[in-house]
Amino acid sequence: MALSFLTKILRRSAKRQHVYLETRPDGIAWAESGGGAGFSDCSPARREEVLSALSSERGWAGADTTLVLPLDQYQVFQLERPEGIDESELGDALKWKLKDFLDFNPSDAVSDVFPFPEDASRGRGKLVNVVAARKSLAGELVSLLENCGLTLVAIDIAELALRNLIPRIDPARRGAALVHMRERFGQMIVCKGETLYLSRRLDVTSDDLRDASSQENAVQSLALEMQRSLDYYESQLGQVPPAVIRLVARDSVMPLSSMLASYVAANVETLDWTPFGLDEPLDSRCLVAWSASLAMVDGGAEKTQQVNLYTDELRPRKEKLQAGVALSLVVLALAGIAVAAGVVRYQESRLQAEVGALQQQNERLENSVAQLRRDVEARQPDPEVEAALDRVTDTLARRQQLLDRVEKLIATETAGFSAPMSALARQVPGGLWLTHIRLDARSGEVGLAGSAQSGRLVPVYLEKLGEEPAFAGKTFGSFRLDREEDGRWIDFSVATEAGGESVR
């Protein structure tokens, strides 16, 4: 039944995890709210294929998903916060001030803001961090997740994801620095507690650090960028620099921390994974996605520094159905059902009358045939009598064929339309209306579409239909629920054909 089908869907939805993804040039990094993490190698051209396979393997179908943009896919600027602008409109208002800084038109940007620490403004007024990314790039990633059956809920950025690591390594909230080395660049963040103060790109590649001919210069350049970041944190932001810099790099064989120590005033140590409950170091390629998942694990109070670049510009647009139009459609649909039911009843009564007349004629012909047979048996066969008997028999056979066809037509019309339409009209509960109906008298397939004020009305309606004799044994193999953006209505569509598309 349809109710058991809905129960399975709801039960499966309750168990699904929140997924965190970072798309990289060399593959897809992923993490789950349950703590699992991994990396799947692939080229950008094979992302959809690999992500679809990964989603099927891990059971992510329909799971809420947070996409984390790496440092090279967005830009962050500090701007003075204008007065009199609502928080929800700050991103759009400030992105037009970035036209002289962005290398693309602000109209092709999605943006959001998060607060700049007040104790670091140093008399520059109330500042905010403005995040801007290309709308076209973000749109491609949104389409990728939609094509793979994932439900995108947020687009985060790398430094705010890495920020989730700091409370575990700096419980005293005195300040901590973290350096994450990637293949083409590094990223350094400095935080106090859950507040991000500084984020900086370190333009040193892993190849330069591994190559013996360029290693020394690369280490010096990396150390210089790290020291400059600490100096800026102290002189420009007025904060006490942390005494230790934690380092996360994929190449654990190279003693990078000891190589940097002689060039940086602070101690450089490889990140200890014990506070995170890990016995072995995490694959550094998963660090950003895994760090984003810590926000759900830690819970607690809502962080003040948060962004979500999944704005209305990127969300699928849905036409809103006004209450008056919806009511009119309901009235029209009910009127259509009533008219169709009346037409079917009229056709049924007319066909039944024709069947009654044919049956009477058939009885008279059968009586005539019986009388002729008795006459033939009573006397010697007469050629004329035999010919008349043959003609009557042939006429009777043709009449019987016509009667069978009419009875089949009545059965088809009655089972295909009258009973289902009466059942549909009879079981409609308050707060639910039908906008589309498809009945196939030959195959028995049924498709329905409509709207409801509450999602619970749909399974109740389908369950009541299952109790009607006209729908006995039917199973709705296709089901879909969509909520309008304003939350007032829920659109639904169902169909009995397995694998078929619902009525729209």
C-alpha positions as CSV (number, residue, x, y, z in Angstrom):
1,M,0.0,0.0,0.0
2,A,1.0,3.6,-0.4
3,L,1.1,4.2,3.3
4,S,3.8,1.5,3.8
5,F,5.7,3.0,0.9
6,L,5.6,6.5,2.6
7,T,6.7,4.9,6.0
8,K,9.8,3.4,4.4
9,I,10.7,6.8,2.9
10,L,10.3,8.6,6.2
11,R,12.2,6.0,8.1
12,R,15.1,6.1,5.7
13,S,15.1,9.9,5.8
14,A,15.4,9.9,9.6
15,K,18.6,7.8,9.5
16,R,20.4,9.7,6.8
17,Q,23.5,11.7,7.7
18,H,24.6,15.2,7.0
19,V,27.3,15.2,4.3
20,Y,30.2,17.7,3.9
21,L,32.0,18.0,0.5
22,E,34.9,19.9,-0.9
23,T,35.5,19.6,-4.7
24,R,39.3,19.8,-5.5
25,P,41.1,19.7,-8.8
26,D,42.4,16.2,-7.9
27,G,39.2,14.7,-6.5
28,I,36.4,15.0,-4.0
29,A,37.0,15.2,-0.2
30,W,34.0,14.1,1.9
31,A,33.0,13.8,5.6
32,E,29.9,12.6,7.4
33,S,28.3,13.9,10.6
34,G,29.0,10.5,12.1
35,G,32.7,11.0,11.9
36,G,33.6,9.2,8.7
37,A,35.8,10.9,6.1
38,G,37.6,10.0,2.9
39,F,39.0,11.2,-0.4
40,S,38.1,10.0,-3.9
41,D,40.6,10.7,-6.7
42,C,39.0,12.0,-9.9
43,S,39.4,14.6,-12.6
44,P,36.9,17.5,-12.8
45,A,35.3,15.8,-15.9
46,R,34.5,12.7,-13.8
47,R,33.2,14.4,-10.7
48,E,29.5,13.6,-11.3
49,E,30.3,10.0,-12.1
50,V,32.4,9.5,-9.0
51,L,30.1,11.5,-6.7
52,S,27.1,9.5,-7.9
53,A,28.9,6.2,-7.2
54,L,30.0,7.5,-3.8
55,S,26.5,8.6,-2.9
56,S,25.1,5.2,-3.8
57,E,27.8,3.4,-1.9
58,R,27.5,5.5,1.3
59,G,23.7,5.8,1.2
60,W,23.6,9.6,0.8
61,A,20.5,9.8,-1.4
62,G,18.6,12.9,-0.5
63,A,21.0,13.7,2.4
64,D,21.4,17.3,3.6
65,T,24.8,18.5,2.2
66,T,27.2,21.3,3.0
67,L,29.6,22.3,0.3
68,V,32.9,23.9,1.4
69,L,34.7,26.1,-1.1
70,P,38.5,25.9,-1.0
71,L,40.6,29.1,-0.7
72,D,41.1,29.5,-4.4
73,Q,37.4,29.6,-5.3
74,Y,36.4,32.8,-3.3
75,Q,37.8,36.0,-1.9
76,V,37.4,37.8,1.5
77,F,37.6,41.5,2.0
78,Q,37.3,43.7,5.1
79,L,34.9,46.6,4.7
80,E,33.2,49.1,7.0
81,R,29.7,48.1,7.9
82,P,27.2,50.6,6.6
83,E,24.5,51.8,9.0
84,G,20.8,51.2,8.5
85,I,21.1,48.0,6.4
86,D,19.5,44.8,7.6
87,E,21.8,41.8,8.2
88,S,20.1,39.7,5.5
89,E,20.8,42.4,2.9
90,L,24.5,43.2,3.8
91,G,26.0,40.7,1.4
92,D,24.2,42.1,-1.7
93,A,24.7,45.7,-0.5
94,L,28.5,45.4,0.0
95,K,29.4,43.2,-2.9
96,W,29.0,46.3,-5.2
97,K,31.7,48.0,-3.2
98,L,34.1,45.3,-4.4
99,K,33.9,46.2,-8.1
100,D,37.4,47.7,-7.9
101,F,38.8,44.6,-6.2
102,L,37.1,41.7,-7.9
103,D,38.4,40.3,-11.2
104,F,34.8,39.7,-12.4
105,N,31.6,41.7,-12.5
106,P,29.8,41.9,-9.1
107,S,26.6,40.9,-10.9
108,D,28.2,37.5,-11.4
109,A,28.9,37.2,-7.7
110,V,27.2,35.5,-4.8
111,S,28.2,37.0,-1.4
112,D,27.7,36.9,2.3
113,V,29.3,38.5,5.3
114,F,30.5,37.5,8.8
115,P,31.6,39.8,11.6
116,F,35.2,41.0,12.0
117,P,36.4,40.8,15.7
118,E,35.6,44.1,17.4
119,D,38.8,44.0,19.5
120,A,40.8,43.8,16.3
121,S,39.4,46.8,14.5
122,R,41.8,49.3,16.1
123,G,39.7,52.4,15.6
124,R,38.6,51.6,12.1
125,G,34.9,51.5,12.9
126,K,32.7,48.4,12.8
127,L,34.1,46.1,10.1
128,V,32.7,43.0,8.4
129,N,34.3,40.3,6.3
130,V,32.7,40.2,2.8
131,V,32.9,36.8,1.0
132,A,32.4,36.8,-2.7
133,A,32.5,33.9,-5.2
134,R,31.7,33.6,-8.9
135,K,28.0,32.7,-9.3
136,S,28.8,30.7,-12.4
137,L,31.2,28.5,-10.5
138,A,28.9,28.1,-7.5
139,G,26.0,27.2,-9.9
140,E,28.0,24.4,-11.5
141,L,28.7,22.9,-8.1
142,V,25.0,23.3,-7.1
143,S,24.0,21.4,-10.3
144,L,26.6,18.7,-9.6
145,L,25.0,18.0,-6.2
146,E,21.5,18.1,-7.5
147,N,22.4,15.7,-10.4
148,C,23.8,13.3,-7.8
149,G,20.6,13.3,-5.6
150,L,22.0,15.3,-2.7
151,T,20.1,18.1,-1.0
152,L,22.3,21.2,-0.8
153,V,21.6,23.3,2.4
154,A,24.7,25.5,2.7
155,I,27.9,26.7,1.0
156,D,30.7,27.3,3.5
157,I,34.3,28.5,3.1
158,A,37.6,26.9,4.1
159,E,38.8,29.2,6.9
160,L,35.5,29.0,8.8
161,A,35.6,25.2,8.4
162,L,39.2,25.0,9.7
163,R,38.1,27.4,12.6
164,N,36.2,24.4,14.1
165,L,39.5,22.7,14.9
166,I,40.7,25.5,17.2
167,P,38.6,25.0,20.3
168,R,39.9,21.5,20.6
169,I,43.6,22.6,20.5
170,D,43.1,25.9,22.4
171,P,40.6,25.2,25.2
172,A,41.9,28.2,27.1
173,R,41.0,30.5,24.2
174,R,44.3,32.3,24.3
175,G,44.8,32.1,20.6
176,A,46.1,29.4,18.2
177,A,47.5,29.3,14.7
178,L,47.0,26.5,12.2
179,V,48.8,26.0,8.9
180,H,47.3,23.6,6.3
181,M,49.6,22.7,3.4
182,R,47.9,21.7,0.2
183,E,49.4,20.6,-3.1
184,R,49.4,24.1,-4.8
185,F,49.3,26.4,-1.8
186,G,49.0,26.6,2.0
187,Q,46.5,28.3,4.3
188,M,47.2,29.8,7.7
189,I,44.5,30.8,10.1
190,V,44.8,32.4,13.6
191,C,41.8,32.2,16.0
192,K,40.8,32.7,19.6
193,G,38.2,30.2,20.6
194,E,35.6,30.1,17.8
195,T,36.5,33.6,16.5
196,L,38.6,33.9,13.3
197,Y,41.0,36.8,13.4
198,L,43.2,36.2,10.4
199,S,43.4,34.0,7.3
200,R,46.2,34.1,4.8
201,R,47.2,32.2,1.6
202,L,50.7,30.8,1.6
203,D,52.0,30.6,-2.0
204,V,54.3,27.6,-1.6
205,T,53.7,24.4,-3.5
206,S,54.3,20.9,-2.2
207,D,56.5,20.2,-5.2
208,D,58.9,23.0,-4.2
209,L,59.1,21.7,-0.7
210,R,60.0,18.1,-1.9
211,D,62.4,19.2,-4.6
212,A,66.0,19.2,-3.2
213,S,67.0,22.0,-5.5
214,S,64.3,24.4,-4.4
215,Q,63.5,23.1,-0.9
216,E,65.6,25.6,1.1
217,N,64.1,28.6,-0.7
218,A,60.6,27.2,-0.4
219,V,61.0,26.6,3.4
220,Q,62.4,30.1,3.9
221,S,59.5,31.6,1.8
222,L,56.9,29.6,3.8
223,A,58.5,30.6,7.1
224,L,58.6,34.3,6.1
225,E,54.9,34.3,5.2
226,M,54.0,32.6,8.5
227,Q,56.1,35.1,10.5
228,R,54.6,38.1,8.6
229,S,51.1,36.8,9.5
230,L,52.0,36.6,13.2
231,D,53.5,40.1,13.0
232,Y,50.3,41.5,11.4
233,Y,48.2,39.7,14.0
234,E,50.2,41.5,16.7
235,S,50.8,45.0,15.2
236,Q,47.7,45.6,13.1
237,L,45.1,43.6,15.1
238,G,46.5,44.3,18.5
239,Q,46.5,40.7,19.6
240,V,49.1,38.6,21.4
241,P,50.6,36.1,18.9
242,P,50.3,32.4,19.7
243,A,53.4,30.6,21.0
244,V,52.8,27.5,18.8
245,I,51.8,27.0,15.2
246,R,50.2,23.7,14.4
247,L,51.0,22.2,11.0
248,V,49.0,19.8,8.9
249,A,50.7,18.5,5.7
250,R,50.1,15.4,3.6
251,D,53.8,14.6,3.3
252,S,54.6,13.4,6.8
253,V,57.9,11.9,5.9
254,M,59.5,15.3,5.4
255,P,60.3,17.0,8.8
256,L,58.7,20.3,7.7
257,S,58.0,21.4,11.3
258,S,61.6,21.2,12.4
259,M,62.8,22.8,9.1
260,L,60.5,25.8,9.7
261,A,61.4,26.2,13.4
262,S,64.7,28.0,12.9
263,Y,63.0,30.7,10.8
264,V,59.9,31.4,12.8
265,A,59.7,33.0,16.3
266,A,56.9,30.6,17.4
267,N,57.3,26.9,17.9
268,V,56.1,24.8,14.9
269,E,54.5,21.5,15.8
270,T,52.7,18.8,13.8
271,L,49.0,18.7,14.8
272,D,48.2,16.2,17.6
273,W,45.1,14.3,16.7
274,T,44.4,12.9,20.2
275,P,42.0,15.7,21.2
276,F,39.9,14.7,18.2
277,G,39.6,11.1,19.2
278,L,41.8,9.9,16.3
279,D,44.5,7.3,16.8
280,E,46.1,8.0,13.4
281,P,46.5,11.3,11.5
282,L,43.7,12.2,9.2
283,D,44.4,12.4,5.4
284,S,45.1,16.1,5.0
285,R,43.1,16.2,1.8
286,C,40.0,15.6,3.9
287,L,40.9,18.2,6.5
288,V,38.6,21.0,5.3
289,A,35.5,18.8,4.8
290,W,36.1,16.9,8.1
291,S,36.6,20.2,10.0
292,A,33.3,21.5,8.7
293,S,31.6,18.4,10.1
294,L,32.9,19.3,13.6
295,A,30.4,22.1,13.8
296,M,27.5,19.6,14.1
297,V,29.5,17.3,16.5
298,D,30.3,20.2,18.9
299,G,26.8,21.7,18.8
300,G,26.4,24.3,21.5
301,A,25.6,27.9,20.9
302,E,25.4,29.2,17.4
303,K,28.6,30.6,16.0
304,T,28.6,34.3,15.3
305,Q,31.0,33.9,12.3
306,Q,29.1,32.0,9.7
307,V,28.4,32.3,6.0
308,N,26.1,30.6,3.5
309,L,26.8,31.4,-0.2
310,Y,23.8,29.2,-1.2
311,T,21.7,32.3,-1.8
312,D,18.3,32.6,-3.4
313,E,20.1,33.4,-6.7
314,L,21.3,29.8,-6.8
315,R,18.2,28.0,-5.5
316,P,15.7,26.5,-7.9
317,R,12.9,28.9,-8.5
318,K,9.3,27.8,-7.9
319,E,6.2,29.7,-8.9
320,K,4.0,30.6,-6.0
321,L,0.3,29.6,-6.2
322,Q,-1.9,32.2,-4.6
323,A,-4.8,31.1,-2.4
324,G,-7.5,32.4,-4.7
325,V,-6.0,30.7,-7.7
326,A,-5.6,27.5,-5.7
327,L,-9.3,27.6,-4.6
328,S,-10.4,28.2,-8.2
329,L,-8.4,25.2,-9.3
330,V,-10.0,23.1,-6.6
331,V,-13.5,24.1,-7.6
332,L,-12.8,23.5,-11.3
333,A,-11.2,20.1,-10.5
334,L,-14.2,19.0,-8.4
335,A,-16.6,20.3,-11.0
336,G,-14.8,18.4,-13.7
337,I,-14.9,15.2,-11.6
338,A,-18.7,15.7,-11.0
339,V,-19.4,16.3,-14.8
340,A,-17.2,13.3,-15.8
341,A,-19.0,11.1,-13.3
342,G,-22.4,12.2,-14.6
343,V,-21.4,11.5,-18.2
344,V,-20.1,8.1,-17.3
345,R,-23.4,7.3,-15.4
346,Y,-25.5,8.4,-18.4
347,Q,-23.4,6.3,-20.8
348,E,-23.7,3.4,-18.5
349,S,-27.5,3.6,-18.1
350,R,-27.9,3.9,-21.9
351,L,-25.7,0.9,-22.6
352,Q,-27.5,-1.1,-20.0
353,A,-30.8,-0.3,-21.7
354,E,-29.4,-1.5,-25.0
355,V,-28.1,-4.6,-23.4
356,G,-31.5,-5.3,-21.9
357,A,-33.1,-5.0,-25.3
358,L,-30.6,-7.2,-26.9
359,Q,-31.1,-9.8,-24.2
360,Q,-34.9,-9.9,-24.9
361,Q,-34.3,-10.3,-28.6
362,N,-31.8,-13.0,-27.9
363,E,-34.4,-14.9,-25.7
364,R,-37.0,-14.6,-28.4
365,L,-34.5,-16.0,-31.0
366,E,-33.6,-18.8,-28.7
367,N,-37.3,-19.7,-28.3
368,S,-37.7,-19.7,-32.1
369,V,-34.7,-21.9,-32.5
370,A,-36.0,-24.3,-29.9
371,Q,-39.5,-24.4,-31.6
372,L,-37.9,-25.0,-35.0
373,R,-35.8,-27.9,-33.6
374,R,-38.9,-29.5,-32.2
375,D,-40.7,-29.2,-35.5
376,V,-37.7,-30.7,-37.3
377,E,-37.6,-33.6,-35.0
378,A,-41.3,-34.2,-35.4
379,R,-41.2,-34.6,-39.1
380,Q,-38.8,-35.4,-41.9
381,P,-36.1,-32.8,-42.5
382,D,-37.3,-30.1,-44.9
383,P,-34.5,-28.2,-46.9
384,E,-36.4,-25.0,-46.4
385,V,-36.7,-25.5,-42.7
386,E,-33.0,-26.4,-42.4
387,A,-32.0,-23.2,-44.3
388,A,-34.3,-21.1,-42.1
389,L,-32.7,-22.8,-39.0
390,D,-29.2,-22.0,-40.3
391,R,-30.2,-18.3,-40.9
392,V,-31.6,-18.0,-37.5
393,T,-28.6,-19.7,-35.9
394,D,-26.3,-17.4,-37.8
395,T,-28.3,-14.3,-36.7
396,L,-28.2,-15.6,-33.1
397,A,-24.5,-16.0,-33.2
398,R,-23.9,-12.5,-34.5
399,R,-26.3,-11.1,-31.9
400,Q,-24.4,-13.0,-29.2
401,Q,-21.1,-11.5,-30.4
402,L,-22.6,-8.0,-30.4
403,L,-23.9,-8.6,-26.8
404,D,-20.5,-9.8,-25.6
405,R,-18.8,-6.7,-27.1
406,V,-21.4,-4.4,-25.5
407,E,-21.0,-6.1,-22.1
408,K,-17.2,-5.8,-22.3
409,L,-17.6,-2.1,-23.2
410,I,-19.8,-1.6,-20.2
411,A,-17.4,-3.4,-17.9
412,T,-14.5,-1.4,-19.2
413,E,-16.2,2.0,-19.0
414,T,-17.6,1.3,-15.5
415,A,-14.3,0.0,-14.0
416,G,-12.2,2.6,-15.7
417,F,-14.0,5.8,-14.8
418,S,-17.1,5.8,-12.8
419,A,-16.0,4.0,-9.7
420,P,-12.5,5.5,-9.5
421,M,-13.8,9.0,-10.0
422,S,-16.5,8.6,-7.4
423,A,-13.9,7.2,-5.0
424,L,-11.6,10.2,-5.7
425,A,-14.3,12.7,-5.0
426,R,-15.6,10.9,-2.0
427,Q,-12.3,10.6,-0.1
428,V,-10.8,14.1,-0.6
429,P,-10.1,15.4,3.0
430,G,-10.3,19.1,4.0
431,G,-7.1,21.0,3.3
432,L,-6.2,18.8,0.2
433,W,-7.2,19.3,-3.4
434,L,-6.5,17.6,-6.7
435,T,-5.2,19.6,-9.7
436,H,-4.5,16.7,-12.2
437,I,-6.1,13.3,-12.7
438,R,-5.0,10.6,-15.2
439,L,-7.0,7.3,-15.4
440,D,-6.2,4.6,-18.0
441,A,-9.1,2.2,-18.4
442,R,-7.1,-0.3,-20.3
443,S,-4.1,-0.7,-18.0
444,G,-5.7,0.4,-14.8
445,E,-2.9,3.0,-14.2
446,V,-3.7,6.0,-12.1
447,G,-1.9,9.3,-11.7
448,L,-2.8,12.1,-9.3
449,A,-1.3,15.5,-8.5
450,G,-2.4,18.3,-6.2
451,S,-1.6,20.4,-3.2
452,A,-2.2,20.2,0.5
453,Q,-2.0,22.4,3.5
454,S,-0.1,19.7,5.5
455,G,2.2,16.8,4.4
456,R,0.3,14.4,6.6
457,L,-2.9,14.8,4.6
458,V,-1.3,13.1,1.5
459,P,-0.6,9.6,3.1
460,V,-4.0,9.8,4.8
461,Y,-5.7,10.4,1.5
462,L,-3.8,7.6,-0.3
463,E,-4.6,5.2,2.6
464,K,-8.4,6.0,2.3
465,L,-8.2,5.5,-1.5
466,G,-6.7,2.1,-0.8
467,E,-9.8,1.1,1.1
468,E,-12.0,1.9,-1.9
469,P,-12.9,-1.2,-4.0
470,A,-12.0,0.8,-7.2
471,F,-8.4,1.2,-5.9
472,A,-8.0,-2.2,-4.2
473,G,-4.6,-3.8,-4.9
474,K,-3.2,-0.7,-6.5
475,T,0.3,0.5,-5.4
476,F,1.6,4.0,-6.0
477,G,5.1,3.3,-7.2
478,S,6.0,7.0,-7.8
479,F,5.7,9.6,-5.1
480,R,6.9,13.2,-4.8
481,L,6.4,16.0,-2.2
482,D,7.6,19.6,-2.8
483,R,7.1,22.4,-0.3
484,E,6.6,25.9,-1.6
485,E,9.1,28.5,-0.5
486,D,6.6,30.4,1.7
487,G,5.8,27.1,3.4
488,R,2.0,27.5,3.0
489,W,1.3,24.7,0.5
490,I,2.8,21.3,-0.3
491,D,2.7,20.0,-3.8
492,F,2.4,16.3,-4.3
493,S,2.2,13.8,-7.2
494,V,1.7,10.0,-7.2
495,A,1.4,7.4,-9.9
496,T,0.7,3.6,-9.8
497,E,3.0,2.7,-12.7
498,A,6.4,1.4,-11.4
499,G,9.2,3.7,-12.4
500,G,6.9,6.1,-14.2
501,E,6.7,9.8,-13.8
502,S,4.0,11.4,-11.6
503,V,1.3,13.5,-13.1
504,R,2.1,17.2,-13.4
